[in-house]
Amino acid sequence: MTEVRPLYVQYGCGFTAPPEWINFDASFTLKWERLPLMGQLYTKNRQRFPSNVRIGDIVKGLPIREGSCRGVYSSHMINHLALDEFHKTMENTRRMLHDGGIFRCLVPDMEWIAREYLRRIESGDHATSTFLMEATDLGKREKPRGLAGVIHQWLRTSEAHWMWDSQSLTHALEEHGFQRVRKCSFGDCEDLMFGLVENRARFEHAVALEARR
């Protein structure tokens, strides 16, 4: 009987797409770049998505067999989902993992943002509101103008739709049946495969959690 090799799946991968992982992204920019003509002429990014990044939406479900993953990873993507989309994402994430499989995720830390906002107010920083607008994606510095601006804005999917702190995200994962939820840090996973997708800088001022199915 042929042994089935456990999979490692990353969704919302952006430009980080190691070949040892199956890498998905659902951004409009990726879909645009894969168009035969227009996508070859224009992209809003300075670089294009690696060729091994697959188009896939975790909210709708990825083409991954149930219980086939040893590891699933998501970095600074879940905060771009509305709350109902988050719940569907957690259902689909847990479905992909086999028993004992590891899920590691990072999101911007709303608690740190709130505390830093208050600290800046108390220090008399005149740019406090600017910090909050940028840290939470609540504000826009410019309105898109012209055809290129409209296309650029249409392809932009970086707005935050739901922010998390450590307590709320831990509770949400546990509600979806994840176990042994813990705060994690860069490079502390027993499964060294996660070292291929993680970036130390993305752990800064972030909620970083590891959980098991």
Phi, psi and omega in degrees: 000131182285129179283133179272123182286128178299146184259159172234123186237133175240131176240148188069041191287336186063229183265359180268103188218070179298143184295340180286347179251156169266117191248125180240149171212145183248013185293148176298328180298317178297315179298320179296314182298333182275357174292141188299321185251294184301322182294336178278341184270331186214139167217148183282347182265160176285339176228160180262159177298141175302151185294338182271004176280127181263146173284123180193138183249112182296333179295318179280339182110137180263154181282063181236133182296140181301135177070019186260355187258134172274331181213143174227140185224142176215125182238116176052045179238321185300329180291350177269005180258142168294162186299320179294326177291324177301314182297320178294322179298318179293323176298314182290325178295312181295325180298323183288332186281145170274168182303128182086355179296154187256134171241123176240135182217150177231141172216157174302142185271108181296327178296315179296318180300315181296315180294320179292323177299313180293322179298320181290323176299313182295333180276354180081019179294120183287346182258022183300315181295324177298317177304313183295318180299318183283322183291332182252000183061027180281335185244164176233131180285328183220148172271141179294137180228144180077171183297316180297321179294319179296315179297317180300315180292323179296324181280347184282126180232028188268356181295141175278140179244339177204124183261156185226150164245177186298317182296313185292321181287322176300314180298319181296319178295318179295324177297332180269011173092004176288147183239164177051043179288130181215157171289140180232170179224169183301127174079011184260012182273139179292338177267109186292348178298331180292340176295342180280338184249341185276148180233124185305320184297331183285348177277346182290129180055038181235153165275118180239118183233148172238138182218161179240150171281000000 
